[in-house]
Amino acid sequence: MTRNSVASALALALSAAAPLAHAEGFSGSATLTSDYVFRGLSQTDEGAALQGELRFDHASGFYAGLWASNVDFGPGASGIEYDTFIGYATPIGDGVNLDLQLVRYNYSGIDGGNDLEYNELLVNVGFGEHVTTTIGWSNDVLASGDSGLYLGLGGSWPLSEKLSLTGGIGRYSLPADLDHFDWNVGLAWDASPATLALQFIGTDSDARRNFGKIADNRLVGSVTFSF
């Protein structure tokens, strides 16, 4: 998604070590992951996912793009999620970078899928090369009519020229007493143009009680090809 491949937390962690913005022009990626996990919850009923992203970056810092993945929310509820996004990235201080993004979560092939669609404003602030904080806010989270707030902290720390340790933690405040924590720790291997990643993703007892098996702790592997 920029509900991001493998898990949003991994994308957040890797972005901390990435350049602030792409060179002007088009870029993209394709990812195969053993599970599409978003904020601690499987979006593919614990199954594999094929994901892709295409984006355009302007030299001014503005960018726009499309991200897509297969999803499976249970019997009769499998289809495609496609997220459209626009944003602006800029330095705001010595070693501090700001990235503002508005994303629209859309669904196709799911009965009643239009009832799931919603917008979210994401504010990412990167500190140095290793740590990023994120705030995600929606006034209609999960098309519930109520607001939702996600607070996250992620990072990436090099262990060698190619290998990095990644990690993150987040708190998702949702309506109907569905608030929960998620966390992750993993390794990412830069084998350009591919990135191999392995993450252990966990949630708290509130998530497992409210969402069942899709909130179970799990090991997720992925390979991403960037172009």
C-alpha positions as CSV (number, residue, x, y, z in Angstrom):
1,M,0.0,0.0,0.0
2,T,1.5,2.0,0.1
3,R,0.2,-0.3,2.3
4,N,3.5,-1.5,1.2
5,S,4.9,-4.9,0.2
6,V,5.6,-7.6,2.7
7,A,4.5,-5.3,5.5
8,S,4.1,-1.6,5.9
9,A,6.6,-1.7,8.6
10,L,9.3,-3.1,6.4
11,A,8.8,-0.4,3.8
12,L,8.9,2.2,6.5
13,A,12.2,0.8,7.9
14,L,13.8,0.5,4.5
15,S,12.8,4.1,3.6
16,A,14.8,5.3,6.5
17,A,18.0,4.3,4.7
18,A,16.8,5.2,1.2
19,P,17.4,8.6,-0.6
20,L,14.7,11.2,0.2
21,A,13.3,11.0,-3.4
22,H,13.8,9.2,-6.6
23,A,15.5,10.9,-9.6
24,E,12.8,12.6,-11.7
25,G,10.9,10.1,-13.8
26,F,9.2,6.8,-13.5
27,S,10.2,3.9,-11.2
28,G,8.6,0.8,-10.0
29,S,8.8,-2.5,-8.2
30,A,7.4,-6.1,-8.2
31,T,7.2,-8.2,-5.1
32,L,6.4,-11.8,-4.3
33,T,5.7,-12.3,-0.6
34,S,4.6,-15.2,1.5
35,D,1.9,-13.1,3.2
36,Y,0.6,-9.6,2.7
37,V,0.6,-8.2,6.2
38,F,-0.6,-4.7,7.0
39,R,-0.2,-3.3,10.4
40,G,0.1,-6.7,11.9
41,L,-2.9,-8.3,10.1
42,S,-2.8,-10.6,7.1
43,Q,-4.7,-9.3,4.1
44,T,-4.4,-12.6,2.2
45,D,-5.8,-15.0,4.7
46,E,-2.2,-16.0,5.5
47,G,-1.6,-16.8,1.8
48,A,1.0,-15.5,-0.7
49,A,0.7,-12.2,-2.6
50,L,2.0,-10.7,-5.8
51,Q,2.4,-7.0,-5.6
52,G,3.5,-4.1,-7.8
53,E,4.1,-0.4,-7.7
54,L,4.5,2.3,-10.4
55,R,5.3,5.9,-9.5
56,F,6.4,9.2,-11.0
57,D,8.7,11.6,-9.1
58,H,9.2,15.2,-10.0
59,A,12.3,17.2,-9.2
60,S,10.2,19.5,-7.1
61,G,9.5,16.7,-4.6
62,F,6.0,15.9,-5.7
63,Y,5.2,12.4,-6.7
64,A,2.2,10.1,-7.6
65,G,1.7,6.5,-8.2
66,L,-0.3,3.2,-8.0
67,W,0.3,0.2,-5.8
68,A,-1.6,-3.1,-6.2
69,S,-1.8,-6.6,-4.5
70,N,-4.1,-9.5,-4.4
71,V,-6.2,-9.8,-1.2
72,D,-8.3,-12.4,0.5
73,F,-10.6,-11.5,3.3
74,G,-12.4,-14.9,3.6
75,P,-14.8,-16.9,1.6
76,G,-16.2,-14.9,-1.4
77,A,-14.1,-11.9,-0.5
78,S,-10.9,-12.3,-2.6
79,G,-9.9,-9.8,-5.2
80,I,-7.4,-7.0,-5.9
81,E,-6.5,-4.0,-3.8
82,Y,-5.2,-1.1,-5.7
83,D,-4.0,2.1,-4.0
84,T,-3.6,5.5,-5.7
85,F,-1.4,8.0,-4.0
86,I,0.1,11.5,-4.3
87,G,2.7,13.0,-2.1
88,Y,5.5,15.5,-1.5
89,A,8.9,14.9,0.0
90,T,11.4,17.5,1.2
91,P,14.2,18.2,3.7
92,I,13.1,20.2,6.6
93,G,16.3,20.4,8.6
94,D,19.8,19.0,9.0
95,G,19.3,15.2,8.4
96,V,15.5,15.5,8.8
97,N,13.2,14.7,5.9
98,L,9.4,15.1,5.6
99,D,7.2,13.0,3.3
100,L,3.5,13.8,3.1
101,Q,1.2,11.4,1.3
102,L,-2.5,11.0,0.6
103,V,-3.5,7.5,-0.3
104,R,-6.8,6.1,-1.5
105,Y,-7.4,2.4,-0.7
106,N,-9.5,0.8,-3.5
107,Y,-10.8,-2.8,-4.0
108,S,-11.9,-4.7,-7.1
109,G,-13.5,-8.1,-7.5
110,I,-14.9,-8.2,-4.0
111,D,-18.6,-8.1,-3.3
112,G,-19.4,-4.9,-1.6
113,G,-15.8,-3.8,-2.2
114,N,-16.9,-0.2,-2.6
115,D,-17.9,-0.3,1.1
116,L,-14.3,-0.9,2.1
117,E,-12.7,2.1,0.3
118,Y,-11.3,5.0,2.2
119,N,-8.6,7.7,2.3
120,E,-5.7,8.1,4.6
121,L,-3.2,10.9,5.2
122,L,0.4,9.7,5.9
123,V,3.1,11.9,7.5
124,N,6.6,10.3,7.5
125,V,9.5,12.0,9.2
126,G,13.0,10.5,8.7
127,F,15.8,11.3,11.1
128,G,19.3,10.7,9.6
129,E,19.7,7.6,7.6
130,H,18.2,5.0,10.0
131,V,15.0,6.0,11.7
132,T,11.6,7.1,10.4
133,T,8.4,7.9,12.3
134,T,5.0,7.8,10.7
135,I,1.5,9.1,11.4
136,G,-1.5,7.7,9.4
137,W,-4.9,9.4,9.9
138,S,-8.3,8.7,8.3
139,N,-11.6,10.4,9.0
140,D,-13.4,7.2,7.6
141,V,-11.0,4.4,8.4
142,L,-12.0,1.1,6.8
143,A,-15.1,2.9,5.5
144,S,-16.5,2.8,9.1
145,G,-17.6,6.4,9.3
146,D,-15.2,6.9,12.2
147,S,-11.6,8.1,12.4
148,G,-8.5,6.0,12.8
149,L,-5.0,6.8,13.8
150,Y,-1.8,4.8,13.3
151,L,1.5,5.8,15.0
152,G,4.7,4.0,13.9
153,L,8.4,4.0,14.5
154,G,10.7,2.0,12.2
155,G,14.4,1.7,11.3
156,S,17.1,0.1,9.3
157,W,20.6,-0.5,10.5
158,P,23.4,-1.8,8.2
159,L,25.2,-5.0,9.4
160,S,27.4,-5.2,6.4
161,E,27.6,-3.6,2.9
162,K,24.6,-5.6,1.7
163,L,22.8,-6.8,4.9
164,S,20.6,-4.7,7.1
165,L,18.7,-5.2,10.3
166,T,15.1,-3.8,10.2
167,G,12.6,-3.3,12.9
168,G,9.5,-1.4,13.8
169,I,6.6,-0.9,16.2
170,G,3.2,0.6,15.8
171,R,-0.1,1.4,17.5
172,Y,-3.4,1.4,15.5
173,S,-6.3,3.2,17.1
174,L,-9.5,2.0,15.5
175,P,-13.3,2.3,16.3
176,A,-15.3,-0.5,18.0
177,D,-12.5,-1.1,20.5
178,L,-10.2,-2.7,17.9
179,D,-7.1,-0.9,18.9
180,H,-3.9,-2.9,18.8
181,F,-0.1,-2.9,18.7
182,D,2.1,-4.5,16.0
183,W,5.8,-5.0,15.8
184,N,8.4,-6.6,13.5
185,V,12.1,-7.4,13.3
186,G,13.9,-8.8,10.3
187,L,16.8,-8.8,7.8
188,A,17.0,-7.3,4.4
189,W,19.6,-8.3,1.8
190,D,20.5,-5.9,-1.1
191,A,21.0,-8.1,-4.2
192,S,20.3,-5.3,-6.6
193,P,18.1,-5.1,-8.5
194,A,16.4,-7.5,-6.0
195,T,16.0,-7.1,-2.3
196,L,15.4,-10.2,-0.2
197,A,13.7,-9.8,3.2
198,L,12.7,-12.0,6.1
199,Q,10.6,-10.6,8.9
200,F,9.1,-11.9,12.1
201,I,5.9,-9.9,12.6
202,G,3.9,-9.9,15.9
203,T,0.8,-8.4,17.5
204,D,-0.5,-8.0,21.0
205,S,-3.2,-10.0,22.6
206,D,-5.9,-7.5,21.7
207,A,-5.3,-8.0,18.0
208,R,-5.3,-11.8,18.3
209,R,-8.5,-11.7,20.3
210,N,-10.3,-9.3,17.9
211,F,-9.0,-10.6,14.6
212,G,-8.2,-14.3,15.1
213,K,-5.7,-16.1,13.1
214,I,-4.9,-13.2,10.7
215,A,-3.3,-11.5,13.7
216,D,-1.1,-14.5,14.7
217,N,2.6,-13.9,15.0
218,R,4.3,-15.0,11.7
219,L,7.5,-15.3,9.7
220,V,7.2,-13.5,6.3
221,G,9.6,-13.8,3.4
222,S,9.7,-11.7,0.2
223,V,11.7,-10.8,-2.8
224,T,11.3,-7.4,-4.5
225,F,12.7,-6.4,-7.9
226,S,13.1,-2.6,-8.4
227,F,13.3,-0.8,-11.7
